[in-house]
Amino acid sequence: MRDFLLESEEQLDQEAFAYLKEEGLSAGLLPCSYAHYNDRIKLGFFPDGLEEFSKASADMSVEEVCAVARAVLDRIQNLEKNGVISPENVVWDVDSIYLDPQRRVFLIALPAVLPPDQQNSRIYQRRVYALMEDIFSRTEGGEAVNRQISYQKEKNFGSWDSLKEAIERRMPEEDEMLCLKSVNTPKELLFRVDHEAFLIGSDPVEANGLIEGSESVSPVHAKIGWNEINFYVCDLGSDLGTYVNDQKITPNTEVPIGSGTVLRFGDCTFTVE
């Protein structure tokens, strides 16, 4: 049994308690009971017939763990949609995830009244990301998943559909290499960039990606790099600047790039594929 204490009966949310009792299991949430305990309320959760994910995960493949993580995100989306229990009331830790014999996922959510200052809080979103990172830090092969989670968190924080896609993707080919294809250079160019630093410029000695025939490109104009999370472009103090999707970037600042990004070095435009 897992038990939790509420300071008074006023903190017990009767509507949420009834929801857990009547519909909790179908929603992937453990039902609970309560009893008076020294002027407080003791909540009890009985995960009978269920296995703790923290123990079961030791024998699970990364694909199976990914399926559990996506199911956890499904539970969040259902809670956000029905509004009966706030996601803030979920116990966001690995030891509070349970699996039935069919590997269906169950969480613990407390039927407690939230203080007014927490009713519109989004603190739980940070807890969800911390939980996801904790899950995959314990999983063999989970480093690749955590890289995708970190990248998604920077780009689209709080979008659970996007996070599910990142977890499913794990280690896409675009993480291994980018291709920069020229649009308007004097001659057609194609640069293949891996995780090694790649310098763009007009200097045939210094530049890995040599752009000839354009006075708008500095000798060492910009760098394409990899920071263990995503590819980025960094302007190296060029004369006419570097642009990402028509926005001029600040010199010596790493700006994430990926498939579909449009880069411009001086007057020379490239698409990222």
Backbone hydrogen bonds, N-H to C=O, Kabsch-Sander energy under -0.5 kcal/mol:
donor,donor_aa,acceptor,acceptor_aa,energy
2,R,45,F,-2.6
4,F,43,L,-2.0
6,L,41,I,-3.1
11,Q,8,S,-1.3
12,L,9,E,-1.7
13,D,11,Q,-0.5
13,D,111,P,-2.5
14,Q,12,L,-1.0
17,F,13,D,-2.5
18,A,14,Q,-2.5
19,Y,15,E,-2.1
20,L,16,A,-2.4
21,K,17,F,-2.1
22,E,18,A,-2.6
23,E,19,Y,-3.1
24,G,19,Y,-0.8
24,G,20,L,-0.9
27,A,23,E,-1.4
27,A,24,G,-0.7
28,G,25,L,-1.3
29,L,24,G,-3.0
30,L,107,L,-2.6
33,S,44,G,-2.4
35,A,42,K,-1.6
37,Y,40,R,-3.5
40,R,37,Y,-1.2
41,I,6,L,-2.2
42,K,35,A,-3.2
42,K,40,R,-0.5
43,L,4,F,-3.5
43,L,41,I,-0.6
44,G,33,S,-2.8
45,F,2,R,-3.2
46,F,31,P,-0.6
48,D,46,F,-1.6
50,L,47,P,-1.9
51,E,99,L,-3.1
53,F,97,I,-2.7
54,S,94,V,-0.5
55,K,52,E,-1.1
56,A,52,E,-2.5
57,S,53,F,-2.8
58,A,55,K,-1.0
59,D,56,A,-1.8
60,M,57,S,-1.6
65,V,61,S,-2.3
66,C,62,V,-2.4
67,A,63,E,-1.7
68,V,64,E,-1.7
69,A,65,V,-2.6
70,R,66,C,-2.4
71,A,67,A,-1.9
72,V,68,V,-2.2
73,L,69,A,-1.9
74,D,70,R,-2.0
75,R,71,A,-2.0
76,I,72,V,-1.8
77,Q,73,L,-2.3
78,N,74,D,-2.2
79,L,75,R,-2.2
80,E,76,I,-2.7
81,K,77,Q,-1.7
82,N,78,N,-2.7
83,G,79,L,-2.1
89,N,86,S,-2.2
90,V,87,P,-1.4
91,V,108,I,-2.6
92,W,90,V,-1.1
93,D,91,V,-1.7
96,S,93,D,-1.8
97,I,94,V,-1.4
98,Y,106,F,-2.7
99,L,51,E,-2.6
100,D,104,R,-1.7
103,R,100,D,-2.7
106,F,98,Y,-2.5
107,L,28,G,-2.4
108,I,96,S,-0.6
109,A,107,L,-0.5
110,L,89,N,-2.5
112,A,110,L,-2.1
113,V,11,Q,-2.8
118,Q,115,P,-2.2
119,Q,115,P,-0.7
119,Q,116,P,-0.9
121,S,118,Q,-1.3
125,Q,122,R,-1.2
126,R,122,R,-0.7
126,R,123,I,-0.8
127,R,123,I,-1.5
128,V,124,Y,-2.5
129,Y,125,Q,-1.9
130,A,126,R,-2.2
131,L,127,R,-2.4
132,M,128,V,-2.7
133,E,129,Y,-2.5
134,D,130,A,-2.0
135,I,131,L,-2.8
136,F,132,M,-2.1
137,S,133,E,-1.6
138,R,134,D,-0.9
138,R,135,I,-0.7
139,T,136,F,-0.8
142,G,139,T,-2.4
144,A,141,G,-0.6
145,V,141,G,-0.5
146,N,142,G,-2.5
147,R,143,E,-1.8
148,Q,144,A,-1.6
149,I,145,V,-2.5
150,S,146,N,-2.5
151,Y,147,R,-2.1
152,Q,148,Q,-2.7
153,K,149,I,-2.6
154,E,150,S,-1.6
155,K,151,Y,-1.8
156,N,152,Q,-3.6
157,F,153,K,-0.6
159,S,156,N,-1.9
160,W,158,G,-0.9
163,L,159,S,-2.1
164,K,160,W,-2.6
165,E,161,D,-2.0
166,A,162,S,-2.1
167,I,163,L,-2.4
168,E,164,K,-2.3
169,R,165,E,-2.5
170,R,166,A,-2.2
171,M,169,R,-2.2
175,D,172,P,-1.6
176,E,173,E,-2.0
177,M,173,E,-1.4
178,L,193,V,-2.7
180,L,191,F,-3.0
181,K,179,C,-0.6
181,K,271,T,-2.8
182,S,180,L,-0.5
182,S,189,L,-2.6
183,V,269,T,-2.8
184,N,269,T,-0.9
191,F,180,L,-2.7
193,V,178,L,-3.3
193,V,191,F,-0.6
198,F,224,I,-2.6
200,I,222,A,-3.3
201,G,209,G,-2.1
202,S,218,S,-1.5
203,D,219,P,-2.0
207,A,203,D,-2.5
208,N,199,L,-1.2
209,G,199,L,-3.1
210,L,208,N,-0.8
211,I,201,G,-2.6
212,E,210,L,-0.6
217,V,214,S,-1.2
218,S,216,S,-0.5
221,H,200,I,-2.0
221,H,218,S,-0.6
222,A,200,I,-1.7
223,K,234,C,-2.6
224,I,198,F,-3.1
225,G,223,K,-0.5
225,G,232,Y,-2.4
227,N,230,N,-1.9
231,F,257,I,-0.5
232,Y,225,G,-2.3
233,V,255,V,-2.2
234,C,223,K,-2.4
236,L,221,H,-2.4
238,S,221,H,-0.5
243,Y,264,R,-2.6
244,V,247,Q,-2.8
245,N,243,Y,-0.5
245,N,262,V,-3.4
247,Q,244,V,-1.5
248,K,246,D,-0.5
249,I,242,T,-2.6
252,N,235,D,-3.3
253,T,250,T,-1.1
255,V,233,V,-2.2
255,V,253,T,-0.5
257,I,231,F,-2.0
260,G,272,V,-2.9
261,T,258,G,-2.4
263,L,261,T,-0.5
263,L,270,F,-2.9
264,R,243,Y,-2.1
265,F,268,C,-2.9
266,G,241,G,-2.4
266,G,264,R,-0.7
267,D,265,F,-0.5
268,C,265,F,-2.2
269,T,267,D,-0.6
270,F,263,L,-3.3
271,T,181,K,-2.7
272,V,261,T,-2.5
273,E,179,C,-3.1
273,E,271,T,-0.5
